[in-house]
Amino acid sequence: MKRENGGRGKGIGTKTDAEAAGNKVREFVRSVGCKLKRAVYPARVTCDLCGKELVADTRYPLCAACTETVTFTDGKVCLCCGAPINDEADYCIRCQNTESVFRLNRSAMVYDGGAKKLVYSLKFGGKKYIAKTLGAMMSDAFLRFGMEADIIVPVPMSEKEVKKRGFNQAELIAREVGGRMNIPVLPALQKVKETLPQKELSGRERAENLKGCFAVAYSDWIAGRKILLVDDVFTTGATANECAKTLFKAKVRQVSVLTAAVTKTKLPVEQSKELDE
């Protein structure tokens, strides 16, 4: 039987075979990519804090019991540092007699209970996937408090610090927030000087310890922009202030701060013992 269209029919068959082969290759690459992604970021069906299986969909990967251990900043907060306030004052004791270079800080949680465990698990337990949880919480806080930004800048660590820990937790969190809020993330700050651990210092000593330790990068990109500085914990504000001072040297328009957690307002002697590095 004579085939119509002669060689054209053969051409069509060849093209179909090639497309099928191409589809198989693409499917193979996709499946390998998915497996690699699951290996790096395994699907979380367990609670980030206790490890128990989650039996119901939750906004964050926390079981009901562990969620109860987290204090969210959904009430009245200090106009400056974002710590919860239980009286009629607009500013907490920490901020009443302190000048801040940054516009304000807002946090998703209070740094105690479950919040402290989440931060510790990320920073010192190497559980990078918790950055996704903190990023989700912080994105919700960003919207809840009506914040705005043109560029997100993570608080930097020195090369020595990154090598010791293996990663910069502020950078991981910043990427999560940026992805959710569709705001570009730029490493516009670099830590150029080694410093003492902040947890061992008082508020005044922290400020002295950080002087001159940051430098600006990408100054042309951030000039005139509203910057959102991202970090894990807000304690005395020394780190945020020093970062803001450095950023303003590049003529940024505004610096606001977003952190996963804020320490409770305490008297200066008590406050100096809190951890923010």
C-alpha positions in Angstrom: 0.0 0.0 0.0 1.4 3.4 -1.0 2.0 5.8 1.8 0.7 9.3 1.2 3.0 12.3 1.5 6.1 10.1 0.9 9.0 11.1 3.0 7.0 13.6 5.0 5.4 10.7 7.0 8.8 9.4 7.9 9.8 12.9 9.0 6.8 13.2 11.3 7.6 9.8 12.9 11.2 10.7 13.5 10.2 14.0 15.1 7.8 12.2 17.4 10.5 9.7 18.5 12.8 12.6 19.2 10.2 14.4 21.2 9.5 11.3 23.2 13.2 10.8 24.0 13.5 14.5 25.0 10.5 14.1 27.3 12.1 11.1 29.0 15.3 13.0 29.5 13.5 16.0 31.0 11.5 13.8 33.2 14.6 12.0 34.4 16.4 15.4 35.2 13.2 16.6 37.0 13.0 13.5 39.1 16.7 13.7 40.0 16.2 17.4 40.9 13.3 16.6 43.1 15.2 13.9 44.9 18.1 16.2 45.5 15.8 18.9 46.8 14.2 16.5 49.2 17.6 15.4 50.4 18.6 19.0 51.2 15.2 20.1 52.3 13.2 17.0 53.4 9.5 17.3 53.5 8.5 18.3 57.0 5.7 16.3 58.4 6.9 16.5 61.9 7.0 19.3 64.5 10.2 21.4 64.3 10.4 21.4 68.1 9.4 18.0 69.4 9.7 15.9 66.3 6.2 14.4 66.6 4.2 13.8 63.5 1.9 16.5 62.5 -1.6 15.0 62.2 -3.2 18.2 60.8 -2.3 21.1 58.5 -0.8 24.0 60.5 0.4 27.4 59.5 3.8 26.6 60.8 5.4 23.1 61.3 4.6 23.1 65.0 2.3 20.8 66.9 -0.4 22.2 69.1 1.5 21.6 72.3 4.7 23.3 71.0 2.8 26.2 69.5 1.6 26.9 73.1 5.2 27.4 74.1 5.7 30.2 71.5 4.8 33.8 72.4 3.9 35.8 69.3 4.1 39.6 69.2 0.5 40.1 68.3 -0.4 42.7 71.0 0.9 46.1 71.9 4.6 46.6 71.3 7.3 49.2 71.9 7.3 51.7 69.0 11.0 51.3 68.7 12.3 47.8 69.5 9.0 45.9 69.1 9.0 44.3 72.6 5.6 43.6 74.1 4.3 46.4 76.5 1.8 45.8 79.2 1.2 49.4 80.2 0.2 52.7 78.6 3.7 53.7 77.6 4.7 53.9 74.0 8.3 52.9 74.6 9.7 50.2 76.8 12.3 50.8 79.5 15.0 49.7 77.2 14.2 52.4 74.6 13.0 55.3 76.7 16.5 56.7 77.2 18.2 55.3 74.1 18.5 56.8 70.7 18.2 54.4 67.8 19.7 55.0 64.3 17.3 52.5 62.7 13.6 53.4 62.3 12.2 50.5 64.3 12.5 46.8 64.9 9.6 44.3 64.6 9.8 40.6 65.6 7.6 37.6 65.1 8.1 36.2 68.6 9.3 37.0 72.1 12.7 35.3 72.8 11.7 32.7 75.3 10.3 29.2 75.4 9.7 27.7 72.0 11.1 30.7 70.1 14.5 30.3 71.9 14.5 26.6 71.1 13.9 27.3 67.4 16.7 29.8 67.1 19.1 27.6 69.0 18.2 24.6 66.8 19.0 26.7 63.7 22.2 28.4 64.9 23.8 25.7 67.0 21.9 22.5 65.9 22.5 23.0 62.2 18.9 22.5 61.4 18.8 24.8 58.4 15.2 23.9 57.5 14.1 25.9 60.5 15.0 29.0 58.6 11.9 28.3 56.5 9.7 28.3 59.6 11.3 31.5 61.0 11.0 33.1 57.5 7.3 32.3 57.4 6.7 33.8 60.9 8.7 36.9 60.1 6.9 37.4 56.8 3.6 37.3 58.6 5.0 39.9 61.1 6.2 42.1 58.2 2.6 42.2 56.9 1.0 42.4 60.4 3.0 45.5 61.3 2.6 47.2 57.9 6.4 47.3 57.2 7.8 48.2 53.8 11.2 47.8 52.1 12.9 48.0 48.8 15.9 45.7 49.6 16.5 43.1 52.3 20.0 43.1 53.8 21.0 40.3 56.2 23.2 41.0 59.2 26.6 39.7 58.1 29.1 37.4 59.8 32.9 37.4 59.4 34.5 34.8 57.2 35.9 33.1 60.3 32.4 33.0 61.9 30.8 31.5 58.8 33.5 28.9 58.5 33.0 27.9 62.1 29.2 27.6 61.9 29.0 26.6 58.3 26.4 29.2 57.4 25.0 32.6 58.3 21.5 32.1 59.8 20.5 35.7 59.1 21.2 35.1 55.4 19.2 32.0 55.3 16.2 33.7 57.0 16.6 36.8 54.8 16.3 34.6 51.7 13.1 33.0 53.0 11.5 36.4 53.8 12.6 37.9 50.5 11.1 35.0 48.5 7.8 35.2 50.3 7.6 39.0 50.1 9.1 39.3 46.6 11.7 41.7 47.9 15.3 41.3 46.6 18.0 40.2 49.1 21.4 41.9 48.8 24.5 41.3 50.9 25.1 45.0 51.2 27.0 44.7 54.5 30.2 42.9 55.2 31.8 42.2 58.6 35.4 43.2 58.2 36.5 42.9 61.9 36.4 40.1 64.4 34.5 40.8 67.6 34.1 39.3 71.0 30.9 37.2 71.6 28.1 39.7 72.4 26.5 37.5 75.0 29.5 38.1 77.4 29.1 41.9 77.2 26.9 44.6 78.6 24.8 46.9 76.4 27.5 49.6 76.3 30.3 47.1 75.8 28.4 45.6 72.9 28.2 48.9 71.1 31.9 49.5 71.6 32.7 45.9 70.5 30.9 46.5 67.2 32.3 49.9 66.3 33.8 49.8 62.8 33.2 46.1 62.2 30.9 46.5 59.3 31.5 47.9 55.8 29.1 48.7 52.9 29.0 46.8 49.6 26.9 47.6 46.6 26.5 51.2 47.7 25.2 52.3 44.3 22.4 49.7 44.5 21.2 50.7 48.0 21.5 54.5 47.8 18.1 56.1 48.3 16.4 52.8 49.1 14.4 51.6 52.1 16.4 48.9 53.7 15.1 46.0 55.8 17.8 44.6 58.0 17.2 41.0 58.9 18.6 39.1 61.9 17.6 36.3 64.2 17.3 38.0 67.6 17.0 41.6 68.8 18.5 42.2 72.3 20.0 45.6 73.0 19.9 47.0 69.5 23.7 47.4 69.3 24.1 45.3 66.2 21.1 47.0 64.5 22.4 50.4 65.3 25.9 49.7 64.0 24.6 48.2 60.8 22.2 51.2 60.3 25.1 53.7 60.8 27.1 51.9 58.2 24.2 51.7 55.8 23.5 55.4 56.1 27.0 56.1 55.0 25.8 54.8 51.6 23.0 57.3 51.7 20.1 54.8 52.1 16.8 56.4 52.7 15.6 54.4 55.7 16.6 51.3 57.8 14.1 49.1 59.5 14.8 45.9 61.3 13.0 42.5 61.2 14.0 39.7 63.5 12.7 36.3 64.4 12.5 37.2 68.1 12.9 40.1 70.6 14.1 39.7 74.1 11.9 40.8 76.9 12.3 44.2 78.3 14.6 44.0 81.3 16.7 46.2 83.6 20.1 46.9 82.1 21.9 44.5 84.4 19.6 41.7 83.5 19.5 42.6 79.8 23.2 42.3 79.4 23.0 38.6 80.0 20.8 37.8 77.0 22.0 36.2 73.8 21.9 38.0 70.4 24.9 36.7 68.5 
